[in-house]
């Protein structure tokens, strides 16, 4: 678990983690808590850190730095926080980063920070700056600031004439303390750092102290992203500590990690940690982006990563039980740090309102290729798409969820591998994440929609991996052309999420098999031409071993499709009855008994597709629609906060997807099922919470039915997401047992 997404960053993360364990073990930090709380930095620890250059990685080369950027510095902050590195590291790199953002007045300050001087940042609505013949005069008391007692250099933000949009930035030295400026120490929740307020009484600020030209969006981004990076470190330590403990702690003669309730808590901790990391990573990468993107990313990280650390630490304490609530265990030290990080950057309600307002003005850009990326591919794809755009739109749309049936337009795209470019040649282009992104941009540039294969997008990879040459020739091209629509006959009324517990049987007859049974929750079955079906061919072996994967034409004798009308009143799913349906041997994939192994491929493709799907229920678009209409209960501010929270959920799904794509592109992606299952779980949780939040601001209007308002029906349709592709609970079982390695 790390913010690192390439080989170099991962090597840096490992190096910093090893350094922190060696130089500042927690046992040593505990012995010095009273010194750190008073702002007394261990000379040995701080000197070692500076000798490694970890305090100046981000500074310009002219001051001895490496100009590493925010993304790399965040990796360092994360790893040090995971080790609960003590002292003013965060406050120092934040202060020096703000000085670095200044257009003038920062030279001496940067020299001091590069030399290893400690720093802090103070701000707050209580600080006021007014013009004076000699420059500026500042009065007021700041908010509590971490690292302030003991800081050698202090960066200050004060409002000018009460206007927070045009602040005065300046700095002062600890040696300047006098009657005009004093540092008042506070008792800190985070026991590894000092805390205090700065009190100014007509403090004169000279011209050489003023930091001109600090961009407010960049300042907010660096401040928030670095705090969020520390929060992700807390999330990681809490996850690792809890999982290790529940794997060995025994109750009732068993490790408590074998109990499903404990497994689900631990699995959700992994999900929370990855979501926090994705939001933080997204903020860190915004360093080089425009101001509107920085403001969106900063608010997203503040609303997602910082509260996650508080929840994660509390969950860790609860899984540790009584021992976790003792002073002697280190868990409370991490919990304290998480609380302090969240408090320093503002409350969740503030950031929800901020993100809501900001999302009305701009959308987050999750593209990761530039217009100059892969020019030859762009030119080749663009030429084909120009031809396609000039052709009549001859696709035949379906009545429901099923994909459209293609004609000449689709055939042109198939010929150049553009229907499923990630498929291997000759069916696609073997396109990786970067190539897929470029192709998607070229479609969007011409306002063309990339063809959808529906369930065929899950079936074809299965046939490419496990099917015979005859099966590939028979089905792949026709599916790509839109001549075949697929459905999936896996779920059964009696099996539920226990897929291997199915009872549909296949009896051997001459030349093939006779299938009998009932399937349920089969989307697209009413329009499908073919189905993939899992049936039991051997009842004498363990249940996973006796399954076979069949291909069935839906117009076969004995196939009966019946609609299932949902609570929304809409027919989107079906139940399918199989009554002695004959399936020849040529329509068995691989061989008898291989069904479970093959079904896993199909389900893996399903989870990946669903995790990548456009955010649906409770989407920010729906909240904006409600906000624009004004037809909501409560104030506009209430609705804006819901918009902010739902936007944060939406952005976290997109950030998870993009981060996963880039780690794959960089060759450092996880090889286990973690990524797919985590994204599936979070995709479902995010839509559940967002849809519920949306109807919470409807008031009496929530009782009005479709089509007068779509919002309640958006909520009523939510179970399709919560059940599809495996429930949240099933995915949590997979994460707990296969990813975290907890005992069964």
N, C-alpha and C positions, 0 to 999 in steps of 0.2 A: 504494500500500500504506500504510494508516494505520489507527489505532484509531478514527478519526473515522467516524461513521455518519450525520451530518446536515450540512447546508450550513454551519451556523455552525462546527461543529467542524472541517470541512475547511478553511474559511477560516483558522481559528486555526492549524491544522497548517501550512498554506502560509506563513503569516506567521512562525511560529516557525522554520521551516526556513530561510527567507531571512535572518532575524536571526542565526541561528547561523553561517551561511556567511559573513556579513559581519563579525561581531564576533569570531568564534573560528575562523578557517580552520585547517585541519589543519597547514598549513605553520607558522603561528604557534605552535600548540600544541606542535609538535615542538621548537621552539626553547626552550620554557619547561618541558620535561619535568622537569628537575631541581628547578625551583621548585615545581611542583605536587606532586611526590613528597615534598617537605619540608613541605607544607602551606601554602606561600606562594601566596596567591591573587592573580592579576593584578587589580589595582585597576580597571583600565580595563574588563576583561571583566566582573567582578562588578558594578561600578557600572552598566554598560549593562544587564545582566540585571535588576537591581533597578529601574532606571528604567522598564523595560517592565512591571514588576509581576509578572514570571513566578515570583518567589520567594514571592509571597503570594496567588496566585489563590484558593487554597482556604481562606484564613483568614477569620474572621468580619469582617463589615463594620465592626464596632466597632474593629477593629485595622487598618483600611485594606485589608482583603482584599475579594474578590468572592464568597466562599462558592460557588465554582464546582462543588464536589463532586469526588469521586475520578475520575469518568469523564473530565472535562475536563482535570484535572491530569495524568492518565495520557497524554493526547494530547500535552501539552507535553513530558513526560519522554521519550516515545518519539522525538519529533522532535529534541530536543537530543542524545539518545544516538545517533541516526542520524548526527549531525554530529560525534560523539565530543566533545561539549562538555566541557571540562576543569573540574576543581575539584570543590568539595563540594556541587554542586546536589542530587544525590539524597539525600545524608546530611542536608542542611539541610531539605529539604521533608519528609523522613520524620520528623525530630526535631520540626519544628513541627506536623506532623499529629498526632503522638502527644500533644504538649502540648494541642492543640486538643480532643482527645478527653477530656481530664481534666475532672472536674466542679468542681474547685477547685485553687488553687495555681498556675494557669497564667497569670495576668494579666501579671505582669512579663515572663515568658518570651515570651509572644506579642508583647508590645510590642517586645521586643528582636529577635525574628525578623522582625517586620514592618518594623523599621528597617533590616534588611539584614544582621544578624549571622549568621555562619555557624554551622552546627551539626553534631552527630553523635549517633549512638545507640550505646550500649555495653550489652552483655548477656553472658550465658554462665553455665553451670552453676557456674563457679568463684566467682561473687559471692554472698555471704551477708550478710543483714541481720538484726540482733538488736536487741531493745528495749533502751533506755537511759533513765535518768531524764530526760535532756535531749531524747529523741526516738528516734533510731535510730543504730546504728553499723554501718558496712559494711566488710567485708574481702574480699580475694581479688583475682584477676587476671581481667580480662574476656577474651572472645574477641577476635581481631583485628577492628577496626572501621574501615571506610572513612571518610575525612574527619576522623578524630579529631585527628591532629596539625594544629594550626592552627585547630581549631574554637573559636569564642568561647563557645558554650553547648552543654552536653552533657547529653543525656537518658539516664538509667541505669535499667536493670531488674535488680533483685537478688532472689534467692529469700529468702523468710522461713522460717527453720528448715528449710531444704532442701525447701520445698514450692513447686514451680514453678507450681502452680495459683493461688497467692495471692501474687504478687510485690509488692515495694515499688518504686514508680516515683518517681524524684526527678531533680533536675537540679543541675548545678554549673557555675560559670563558670571559664573558663580562668585567670582571675586568682586562683582559689582554690588553685591547685597549691601543694602544700607537701609536707612529709614524709608527710602522711596520704593524699595522692592525687597520683599522678604519671602522666604520659602517656609511654609508651615507644614510640618510633617503630619500625616494622617496614619491611623492604623489600617494596614492593607489587608484585604481578603486574601490576595495572593501572597503567601508568606515568603516567596522567593524574590520579591521585588519591593522596592520602596514605593511610597505613595505620598503625594503632597499637593498643596495648592500654592500658587504664587499670588501674593498680595501686592498690588501696585498702588502707590499713593502719590499721584502727580509725578510719575516716573518720567524723566526726560529721555527721549530716544533721539540720538544723534543721527546724522545722515549716514554715517558709516555702518550703523547697525541695521538699517532698513534693507529688507530683501525685496527687491522690485521684480514684478513680472511673474510671480508664481501663478500658474494657471489653476483655477479652483477645481476643475474636473480632474486634472492630473494629481493634484494634492489629495483629493478625496480618494482617488483610486489607489495610490500608493499606501496611504494610511490604512484603508480598509482591507486591501488585498494582503498586506503583511500581517495584520491581525488575524485575518481569515486563515492564512498559512499556518500560524501558530495553532489556531483552532483545529485544523486538520491533523496536526501532530498530536493533539490531545485525543482526537477521535481514534487515531491509530493505536496509541498506547492503551486506551481503555478497551478497545476491541481485543487486542492481543492478550491483555491481562485477564479479561473475563473468560475468553475461550480457553486459555491455559488452565484456569482455575476449575471451570465446570467440567473439564475433561478428566480431572483426577479426584475432585471432591466427591465422596460417596455418601449417599443416604439410602436407606432401605436396601442396602446391599448392592447398590448400583451407582455408577458415576452419575451425578445429577445432569451431566450433559447428554445423557440418553433419554431424558424426559422431554417430551415434545414441547411443552410450554417453555422450557429453558432453551431448547434448540431454536425455537422461533424468536425468542428475545435476542439470542446471539446472532442469528441470521439477519434480523432487522438492524442490529448494530453494524454489520458489514454493509448493508444497503445504505445506512445513514452515513457511514464513513466515506463510501464512494460518491454519494451525492454531494457531500461537503467538499470533497476533493475536486469534483467536477466544477462546482460553482467557483471555488477558489482559483482553480486553473484557468477558468474562463476569464476571471477578473485579471489575473496576471498577464494573460496574453493580450489584453486590451491596451497595454502600455503604449503600443505604437499606433493605436486606432484613433479616430476622431473623438472629439469631446463628448458627443451624444452617446457614442458607444461606451466610452469610459464611465459615464454616469449611470448607464443601464447596468453594466457589469458590476460596478461597485455596489450599487443598491442590491443587486441579486445576491452577491456574496455576503453582504451584511445581513440579509434577511434569511439566508439559507445556511451558510457555514457556521456562523457564530452561535445561533441558537442550537444548532446540531451538536456542538461540542458540549454545551450545558446538559442537553438531554442524554448524550452519550456517556458522560461522566456519571450522571445519576443512575443510568441503567447499569453501568459497571458496578457501582456500589451495591445496587440491589441484587445483582447476580453473585457478588462476593458474599452477600449476607452480612451477618454480624461483624465478621472480621473486616469487611470493607468500611464499616462505620466507626472503626477505631482510629485513634490518633496515630497509632504505630504504622498502620498501612498507608502506602503512598497514594491511594486512590483519592483521598480528600484533597491532596495537594493539586492534583490535576483538575478536580472539580472546582477548586478555588480559582485556578488560573482561567478556566473556561468562563466562570462567572465574571471575572475581572475583564476579560477580553470583550465580552458582550456588552458590559456596562460602559466601557470606554468609548465605544463607537455609536451608542444611541440605542434606544429600545426598538423592539420589533414593530410596534405600531407606527413609529416615526418612519422606519424604512419601508413599511408597507405602503404608506401614503406617498412617500417619495417615489418608489418604483411605479406605483399606479399613475402618478402625474407624468413621470418621464416616459412611460410606455404609451401615453397618448400622443407624444411628440415624435417618437422614433421607435424602430424595431431593431432588435439585436441581430447583428450580422454573424451568421455561423458559417459563412463560406471560408474555405481554407485554401483556395487556389486563387491566383490573380488572373486578370484578363490576359496576361502574357504567358500564363502557364500552358505548356504542351501545345505550342502553336501549330505544329503539323497535324495533331489530332483535331484541334479546333477547326482548322481549314477543311480537313477531310469530312468531318461530321457536319460542319456548317453547310458544305455543298450539297450533301444528301438532304439535309433538313430544308434547305431552300427549295429543292425539288418537291419534297413532300408538302411543304406549305402551299405550293402552287397547285397541288392536286385537290380535287373535290374531297370534302370530308365524308367518306363513304363508310365509316364504321357504324355498326348497328348497336345502339345501346341496349343494355338489359333492363328488365323491369325492376330488378332489385339490386342486390349486392354483387351479382355476377359481373365479370368484365365484359366489355363490348366485344362483339364479333367483328373481326377485321376483314378488309378487302384489299383493294389495290394500294392504298396508303400503307397499310400494315405490311404488305408484301415487300414494299420498297425498303421499309425499316428492317425487316427480317434479313433481307439480302445483304445488308451491311452490318449485321450484328447489333442493331441498336434497340431492339425490343428488350433484351436482357443482356446488356453489355458485360455484366460480370460473369456470365456463363463462359465456359471454355469454347474455343473455336472448334468446329465451324458454326456453333449455335450463337455464340456471342463474340466478344473481343478479348476475353480473359482480363477485363478491366479491373484494376485495383481501385482503392478509395479515391486517389487523385484523378484517375481517368474517368471514374464514374461522376465525380463532381464536375469536371469540365463538360462532359456530355450533358449532364443535367442543366448546366448553365446555358448551353447552346439551345436546348429545347426551350428553356424559359425565355431566352432572348427573342425567340420567334413566336412566343405565346403558343407553343405547341405542348400538348400533354403527353408525357411518356406513357406508353401503353401499360396497362395493368394486366397481369395474368391471374389475379385472384389466387385461389388455392392451387392453381397450376404452378404458381411461383414457388410453392413448397414441394409439389410433386415432382417437377422436372429435375431438380437437383438429386432427388432420390433415384430416379431412373438413370440419370447420368452416372451416379456412383455405383448402383447395384443392378440396374436393368441389363438385359441382353441387348446385343446389337440390333436384333429384330425389333425389340420393344422401343429402343431409342429411335429407330427409323420410322416406326409406326406412329409414335406419339409426340415426339419433341417438336418437329417442324410444324405439325398441324396445330399444336397448342400455341406455339409462337405466333402463327398466322391468325389465331383467333377462331379456328375452325373447331376446336375442342375446348369445352369448359368442363372443369373438374369439380368434384365435391369429395369430401372425406368421410368415410364411414368407419369411425373409430369408437366414439362414445356409445355407451349403452345405458338403459334405465337402471339396471342392477349393479353396474360396475362403477359409475360415477368417475371420480378421478383415478380410481384403480384400474387403469387401462388394461393391465395384464389379467385382470379378473373377469374379462369378457366371457360371454357364454355362447355367442354366435358360433355355430359349428360348421365344419366343412367335411363332408363324407366322400371318401375316395370312390370314384366310379370310372368306368372305362373312358380314357381320354381326358379326364379332368376331375372336377369336384362339384358336389352339390352343396350349396350354402343355405343355411336356415338360421334365422334369428331376427333380432330387432335392433336397429341403431337409432340414435336420437341426437338432437341439437346439430343437425347437418345443414349448415348454411350452403346456399346455392344449389341444393339437391333438386329443387323444382325446375332449374334451368340447365342442369349439368348433363353432359353427354356421357361422361365416364366418371367412375368413382374408384378411389383406392379404398380397400376394405381389409380390415384385420379380422381374421377368424381362427378358431381353434381347430387344428388338424390332428392333435394328439393329446388326449386327456390323461394319458398314463405317465407323463413327465411333468416336472415342475412347471408352473403356469407360464413363466416367461419363455420356456423352451418349446412349448407346443403350439406356437402361433405362426401363421403364414400370411403373407402380404399378397393380396389379390388385386387385379385390375378388372373392373366390372362395367360393361356398357349399361347405362341406366334405362335403356329400353328393353332390357332382357326380360324374358318371360319369368314371372315370379317376383319382380321388383315393384313394390307399391310405395309411392311417395305421398305422405300426408302432411299438410301444413300444421305448424305449431304457432298459434297466435299468441303473442306475448302480452304482457300487462300494458304495453303501449297501444295495443290494438292492431299492431302491424305484424304481417307475416314475413319474418326474416329467416326463420329456422324451420326445420322439418323433422319428422320421424320417418324412417325408412324400414319397411318390412321386407325380409328376404324369405321366400317360400320355395325351397328346392331350386335355387337359381344355379344353373349350370355355368361353370367357368372352366374353359379348357386349360390344359397345362401350359400353353403358350402365354397365358395371362397370369401366371404365377411369377413374382419377382424373386430372383435368386432361386431359392428352393424351399420345400416344406420345412418348417421349424426355424426359418430365418426371419420371421416376421417382426419379432421384437427389435432385433438389431437394425432392421431397415426402418421400422417406425420411428426409432430414435432420430434418424437422419431427417425424416419429415418433420418431426416435432421440433427439432433444433432449428430448422429453417422457419418454422412457424413462429417460434419465440423471437427469433431475430427480426423477422418482418414486423411483428406486433410491437416489439420494443422500439422500432424505428418509425412507427406509424405517426402520422400527423396527430397532434394533441387534439382530442375530440371533446369529451364531456367536460363541461365547466371551462371551456376555452376562453382565453382573453378576448377573442373576437365576440363571443356571446356577452361577456360582461360589458365590453365597450358599447355593444348594441343597446343593452339595457341602460347604460349610463347616458347614452345619447338621447334615448327616449324620455329619460327622467321618470319613467314609470316604475319606480322602486320605492320601497319603504325606507324610512330613515333619511338621513342627510346625504348630500353628495359626497361628503367626506367618508361616510360609511361605505358607499359604493366604490370609491376610489381605493380604499384600503383592501377591499375584496379583489379589485382589479390587480393591485400590487401583489397580493399573496398568490393569486391564480397565475399571474405572469411569472412569478418566481418558480412555481411548480413547472410551468411550461418551459421556462428557460433551463431548468435543471435537467429535464428530459433531453432537450436538444444538446446541452453541454455533455451529458453522458454519452450520447451517440457520437458526437464529434470527437471527443477525447478517445473513445474506443477506436474510431476510424484512424486517427493519427497514430495511436500506439501500434496498430497493425501496420500502418504505412512505414513506421520507423523500425519495425521488426522486434518490438518489445511487448507485444500483446500477451496476455495470459493464455495458457494453453488449456485451462480447465473451463468448466461451465459457468464460472463466476460472472463473466460479462453479460451473457445472454439472460441468465436468471435474474441478476440484479436489475437489469434494465426492464425486464418484464414485470418484476415486482413493483419497481418504482413507477413505471408507466401506469399500472393499475391503481396504486395508492394515490398518485398525483391526481388522476382523473376523479377518483372517489372523493377526495377532499375538496377538489375544485368545484365539482358539481354540487356538493352539499353547501359549500360557501355561497354559491350563486343563488340557490333558492332561499338562503337565509336572509337575503335582502329584498325578497319579493313581498313579504307581508301577506295581506289577504289575496294578493294577485296570484299567489302560488296555488290557490284553489281553482283558478280558471284553467279550463282544459284547452287542448289543441283544437284548432290552429290559432286561437286568439293570442296565445303566448307559448313559445317553444321551450321555456326554461324548465318548467316542471317535467315536461316530457324528456328533456335532456337527462334529467335525474332518473326518471323511470327506466330509461334505456341502459343505465349503467351496468346492470348485471352481465350484459353481453361482454363487457370488458373484464369484469371481475372473474368470470368463469372461463372465458375463452383461452385456449392454449395452456390450461392448467391454472387452478386457483392460486391466489396469493399463498395460501397455506401449503399447497403442494410445492410451490417454488421455494418456500422457506425450508421445507424438508430437504430439498435438493441442495440448497446452499449450506445448510447446517452439516449435512452428512458428507456430501461430495466435495465441498469447497473448504469448509472449516475443519472437516475431519472429526466431527464429534461422533461418539459411539452410538450405534443403533440400539 
